[in-house]
Amino acid sequence: MQNEPLRLGILGAARIALGGIIPAATRTDAVEVAAVATRGGEKARVAREAAPGARLFEDYESLLEEAGVEAIYIPLPNSMHVEWTLRSLAASKHVLCEKPFSLEAGGADRAVEAARGAGLKLMEGFMFRLHPQTRRLKALISEGAVGEVRQAVAQFGHRLDDPADVRGVGSLGGGSLGDVGCYCVSALRLAFGAEPSRASAFARFDEEGADRELAGVLEFDAGFGVVSSSISSARRERLEIVGTEGKISLDAPFRADKSGGKMEVSRGGETSTETFESADPYRSELEEFAAAIREGREPVVGPAEILGNARAIHALHFSARQGGRAQSL
């Protein structure tokens, strides 16, 4: 099976599945969408059009029983990620789960332990980590382009006006940190190349418990990372990393796949600029997932990343609900 495409099953006909993952699968030989589970009606029709060769199931459990499916992609609401990851692993399927994998550290711990115990691969769907811009950023930091990182600021926000949008529904794990702030947390951890030791945050929560705005600080041994996320503001997206010798600024750190990105590196009074094409990070994500399975290795955004991000998100949320009281990780 080493050279055969990975047979992927998808739980639900979410927008990211129909508009991101399924189209990306048609652009690579590494993955084949073999099955989609969705209720009948309009979503089933759309799923059939998007993946005409896939077998349709009306419930998730039946898809998990399908012997021909090797791995599962989970684009469900945040509150369902851990549950269906565990069910998929119990059915002996590898799992690619949308970000954020979990808003709670305990859920991530259980899933990683289950995957390791079963000898299965587990990956979080942070496609921006596979974009050439992010790979270049990581290389520059590792090479010491700005010296030792001391501070970093990650901002990501936009407006969700539809009250039914699951990304903003508190009971489904929605909120700014789970929707866009999780990207910021991932970027800050990448910038420092380490895990934070403490977190503090303030947030504005709606009646259902979703954080509409959040501002937080992650404390690393080398310095501080600032998170700013929103689902009730004008769109903004930026990352700035400041070190002992210079700084790196990105104008589209998380969604450079839409229209490309620009990175400025300033050091010693001089500034150089690198630009990046929109690229195809969803395809890269699928190819990385398939390669990790076929090669018997951990994916780039695997268990270590899942645990690190979930623990930081959990600590930020906890602090925000405690009025900003610092939380140790």
C-alpha positions as CSV (number, residue, x, y, z in Angstrom):
1,M,0.0,0.0,0.0
2,Q,3.1,2.2,0.2
3,N,2.4,3.9,-3.2
4,E,-1.4,3.7,-3.1
5,P,-3.5,6.8,-2.3
6,L,-4.7,7.1,1.3
7,R,-8.4,6.2,1.4
8,L,-10.0,9.0,3.4
9,G,-13.4,9.2,5.0
10,I,-14.9,12.6,6.0
11,L,-17.3,13.0,8.9
12,G,-19.8,15.7,7.9
13,A,-20.2,18.1,4.9
14,A,-18.8,21.2,6.6
15,R,-17.7,24.2,4.5
16,I,-14.0,23.5,5.1
17,A,-14.5,19.9,3.8
18,L,-16.4,20.9,0.7
19,G,-14.4,24.0,-0.1
20,G,-10.9,23.1,1.1
21,I,-10.1,19.4,1.7
22,I,-12.2,17.7,-1.0
23,P,-11.0,20.0,-3.8
24,A,-7.4,19.6,-2.5
25,A,-7.7,15.8,-2.7
26,T,-8.4,16.1,-6.4
27,R,-5.1,17.9,-6.9
28,T,-2.9,15.2,-5.4
29,D,-2.4,11.5,-6.0
30,A,-1.6,10.9,-2.3
31,V,-5.2,10.9,-1.1
32,E,-8.5,9.7,-2.3
33,V,-11.8,10.7,-0.7
34,A,-13.4,7.4,-0.4
35,A,-16.4,8.2,1.8
36,V,-18.4,11.1,3.2
37,A,-20.9,10.8,6.1
38,T,-23.7,13.4,6.0
39,R,-27.4,13.5,6.4
40,G,-29.6,13.5,3.3
41,G,-31.0,16.5,1.6
42,E,-29.0,19.5,0.2
43,K,-25.8,18.7,1.9
44,A,-25.8,15.1,0.6
45,R,-26.3,16.5,-2.9
46,V,-23.5,19.0,-2.5
47,A,-21.2,16.3,-1.1
48,R,-22.0,14.0,-4.1
49,E,-21.1,16.8,-6.5
50,A,-17.9,17.6,-4.7
51,A,-16.8,14.0,-4.3
52,P,-18.6,12.0,-7.1
53,G,-16.5,8.9,-6.5
54,A,-17.1,8.7,-2.7
55,R,-19.5,6.5,-1.0
56,L,-22.1,8.4,1.0
57,F,-23.2,7.4,4.5
58,E,-26.0,8.9,6.5
59,D,-24.3,8.5,9.9
60,Y,-20.8,8.7,11.2
61,E,-20.7,5.3,12.9
62,S,-21.5,3.5,9.6
63,L,-18.6,5.2,7.9
64,L,-16.2,4.3,10.7
65,E,-17.2,0.6,10.1
66,E,-16.2,0.8,6.5
67,A,-13.1,-1.5,6.1
68,G,-11.9,0.3,2.9
69,V,-11.4,3.6,4.7
70,E,-8.0,4.0,6.2
71,A,-8.2,7.4,7.8
72,I,-10.7,10.0,8.9
73,Y,-10.9,13.7,8.4
74,I,-12.9,15.5,11.1
75,P,-14.3,19.0,10.2
76,L,-17.0,18.9,12.9
77,P,-17.7,21.7,15.5
78,N,-14.9,22.2,18.0
79,S,-16.9,20.5,20.8
80,M,-17.1,17.3,18.8
81,H,-13.4,16.9,17.9
82,V,-12.1,14.8,20.8
83,E,-15.2,12.6,20.9
84,W,-15.1,11.6,17.2
85,T,-11.3,11.4,17.2
86,L,-11.5,8.8,20.0
87,R,-14.2,6.9,18.1
88,S,-12.2,7.0,14.9
89,L,-9.1,5.7,16.7
90,A,-11.2,3.0,18.3
91,A,-12.2,1.9,14.8
92,S,-8.5,1.7,13.8
93,K,-8.5,4.8,11.6
94,H,-5.8,7.4,11.5
95,V,-7.1,10.9,12.1
96,L,-6.7,14.4,10.6
97,C,-8.8,16.7,12.8
98,E,-9.5,20.4,12.1
99,K,-8.1,23.1,14.3
100,P,-8.3,23.6,17.1
101,F,-8.0,20.0,18.0
102,S,-9.2,20.6,21.5
103,L,-10.0,23.6,23.7
104,E,-9.1,21.5,26.8
105,A,-5.8,20.0,27.7
106,G,-7.4,16.8,29.0
107,G,-9.1,16.1,25.7
108,A,-5.9,16.4,23.8
109,D,-4.1,14.2,26.3
110,R,-6.7,11.4,26.0
111,A,-6.6,11.5,22.2
112,V,-2.8,11.5,21.9
113,E,-2.6,8.6,24.4
114,A,-5.2,6.6,22.5
115,A,-3.4,7.2,19.1
116,R,0.0,6.2,20.5
117,G,-1.5,3.1,22.2
118,A,-3.2,2.0,18.9
119,G,-0.1,2.8,16.8
120,L,-2.2,5.3,14.7
121,K,-1.3,8.7,13.3
122,L,-3.0,11.9,14.6
123,M,-2.6,15.3,12.9
124,E,-4.2,18.7,13.5
125,G,-5.4,20.7,10.5
126,F,-3.3,23.8,10.8
127,M,-2.7,24.1,7.0
128,F,-0.8,27.4,7.5
129,R,2.1,25.4,9.1
130,L,2.6,23.7,5.7
131,H,2.6,26.9,3.7
132,P,6.0,27.9,2.2
133,Q,5.9,31.2,4.0
134,T,5.6,29.5,7.4
135,R,8.4,27.0,6.5
136,R,10.6,30.0,5.5
137,L,9.7,31.8,8.8
138,K,10.7,28.8,10.8
139,A,14.0,28.5,9.0
140,L,14.8,32.2,9.5
141,I,14.2,32.0,13.2
142,S,16.3,28.8,13.5
143,E,19.1,30.5,11.6
144,G,19.1,33.4,14.1
145,A,18.0,36.0,11.6
146,V,16.7,38.2,14.4
147,G,18.9,36.9,17.2
148,E,17.1,35.4,20.2
149,V,13.3,36.0,20.1
150,R,12.2,38.2,23.0
151,Q,8.6,39.2,22.1
152,A,6.0,38.3,19.5
153,V,2.6,39.7,18.7
154,A,0.0,37.6,16.8
155,Q,-3.3,39.2,15.7
156,F,-6.2,37.5,13.9
157,G,-9.8,38.8,13.8
158,H,-12.9,39.1,11.7
159,R,-16.6,39.5,12.1
160,L,-19.1,36.6,12.4
161,D,-22.5,38.1,11.8
162,D,-24.5,34.9,11.4
163,P,-25.7,33.8,14.9
164,A,-26.0,30.2,13.6
165,D,-22.4,30.0,12.5
166,V,-20.9,27.2,14.6
167,R,-17.6,29.1,14.9
168,G,-19.3,31.6,17.2
169,V,-21.7,29.3,19.1
170,G,-20.4,28.8,22.7
171,S,-22.1,25.5,23.3
172,L,-20.3,24.0,20.3
173,G,-16.9,25.3,21.4
174,G,-17.1,28.4,19.3
175,G,-15.4,31.8,20.1
176,S,-12.6,33.9,18.9
177,L,-9.8,31.8,20.5
178,G,-11.1,28.6,19.0
179,D,-11.8,30.1,15.6
180,V,-8.8,32.4,14.9
181,G,-6.9,32.8,18.1
182,C,-5.7,29.2,18.0
183,Y,-3.6,30.2,14.9
184,C,-2.0,33.0,17.0
185,V,-1.1,30.5,19.7
186,S,0.4,28.1,17.2
187,A,2.5,31.0,15.6
188,L,3.8,32.2,19.0
189,R,4.9,28.7,20.0
190,L,6.7,28.4,16.6
191,A,8.3,31.8,17.1
192,F,9.8,30.9,20.5
193,G,10.4,27.3,19.6
194,A,9.2,26.3,23.0
195,E,6.2,25.9,25.2
196,P,4.9,28.7,27.5
197,S,5.0,28.4,31.2
198,R,2.2,30.7,32.1
199,A,-0.8,32.4,30.5
200,S,-3.1,35.3,31.3
201,A,-6.0,36.7,29.3
202,F,-9.0,39.0,29.3
203,A,-12.1,38.3,27.2
204,R,-15.6,39.5,26.5
205,F,-18.0,36.5,26.6
206,D,-21.5,36.4,25.1
207,E,-24.5,34.8,26.8
208,E,-23.7,31.4,25.4
209,G,-20.1,31.5,26.7
210,A,-18.3,32.3,23.4
211,D,-15.4,34.7,23.7
212,R,-16.1,37.5,21.2
213,E,-12.9,39.3,21.9
214,L,-9.7,38.0,23.7
215,A,-6.4,39.6,24.5
216,G,-3.8,37.4,26.2
217,V,-0.1,36.9,27.0
218,L,1.9,33.7,26.9
219,E,5.0,33.7,29.0
220,F,8.0,31.8,27.6
221,D,11.4,31.4,29.2
222,A,12.9,33.8,26.6
223,G,10.1,36.4,26.5
224,F,6.4,37.1,26.0
225,G,3.9,36.4,23.2
226,V,0.8,38.4,22.8
227,V,-2.5,37.0,21.4
228,S,-5.2,39.2,20.0
229,S,-8.3,37.5,18.6
230,S,-11.8,38.6,17.7
231,I,-15.0,37.4,15.9
232,S,-16.7,40.8,16.3
233,S,-14.2,43.2,14.6
234,A,-13.0,44.2,11.1
235,R,-10.7,41.7,9.6
236,R,-7.1,41.9,10.7
237,E,-4.2,39.5,10.4
238,R,-0.6,40.1,11.4
239,L,2.4,38.6,13.1
240,E,5.5,40.4,14.4
241,I,8.5,38.7,15.9
242,V,11.1,40.8,17.7
243,G,14.5,39.4,18.7
244,T,17.7,40.8,20.1
245,E,19.1,41.7,16.7
246,G,16.0,42.5,14.6
247,K,12.4,41.8,13.7
248,I,10.2,39.9,11.3
249,S,6.8,41.1,10.2
250,L,4.2,39.2,8.2
251,D,1.0,40.8,6.8
252,A,-0.8,37.5,6.1
253,P,0.7,34.9,8.4
254,F,-2.2,32.6,8.6
255,R,-4.1,32.9,5.3
256,A,-1.4,33.5,2.8
257,D,-3.2,30.8,0.7
258,K,-5.8,33.4,-0.2
259,S,-3.7,36.0,-2.0
260,G,-0.1,35.4,-1.0
261,G,1.9,37.0,1.7
262,K,4.7,39.4,2.4
263,M,7.5,39.0,5.0
264,E,9.8,41.8,6.0
265,V,13.0,41.1,7.9
266,S,14.7,44.1,9.6
267,R,18.1,44.0,11.0
268,G,21.0,46.5,11.5
269,G,19.0,49.3,9.9
270,E,18.3,47.3,6.7
271,T,15.0,45.7,5.7
272,S,14.6,42.9,3.2
273,T,11.3,41.7,1.8
274,E,10.2,38.3,0.6
275,T,6.9,37.6,-1.1
276,F,5.0,34.3,-1.3
277,E,2.4,33.0,-3.8
278,S,-0.9,31.8,-2.6
279,A,0.3,28.2,-2.8
280,D,-1.8,25.1,-2.0
281,P,-1.5,24.4,1.7
282,Y,-4.6,22.1,1.9
283,R,-3.0,19.9,-0.6
284,S,0.3,20.0,1.3
285,E,-1.6,19.2,4.5
286,L,-3.2,16.1,2.9
287,E,0.2,15.0,1.4
288,E,1.9,15.4,4.8
289,F,-0.8,13.4,6.5
290,A,-0.6,10.6,3.9
291,A,3.3,10.6,4.0
292,A,3.4,10.3,7.8
293,I,1.1,7.3,7.6
294,R,3.0,5.6,4.8
295,E,6.4,6.3,6.2
296,G,5.5,5.4,9.8
297,R,6.5,8.8,11.3
298,E,4.8,11.6,13.1
299,P,3.2,14.4,11.0
300,V,4.6,18.0,11.2
301,V,1.5,19.1,13.1
302,G,1.3,15.9,15.2
303,P,0.9,15.0,18.9
304,A,3.5,17.4,20.2
305,E,1.9,20.3,18.5
306,I,-1.6,19.2,19.4
307,L,-0.7,18.9,23.1
308,G,1.2,22.2,23.2
309,N,-1.5,24.2,21.5
310,A,-4.4,22.7,23.5
311,R,-2.6,23.3,26.8
312,A,-2.0,27.0,26.0
313,I,-5.5,27.5,24.7
314,H,-6.9,25.9,27.9
315,A,-4.8,28.1,30.1
316,L,-5.8,31.3,28.2
317,H,-9.5,30.4,28.5
318,F,-9.2,29.6,32.1
319,S,-7.4,32.8,32.9
320,A,-10.0,34.9,31.0
321,R,-12.8,33.3,32.9
322,Q,-11.0,34.1,36.1
323,G,-10.7,37.8,35.4
324,G,-7.1,37.6,34.0
325,R,-5.5,35.6,36.8
326,A,-2.3,34.0,35.5
327,Q,-2.5,30.3,34.9
328,S,0.5,28.0,35.0
329,L,0.8,25.4,32.3
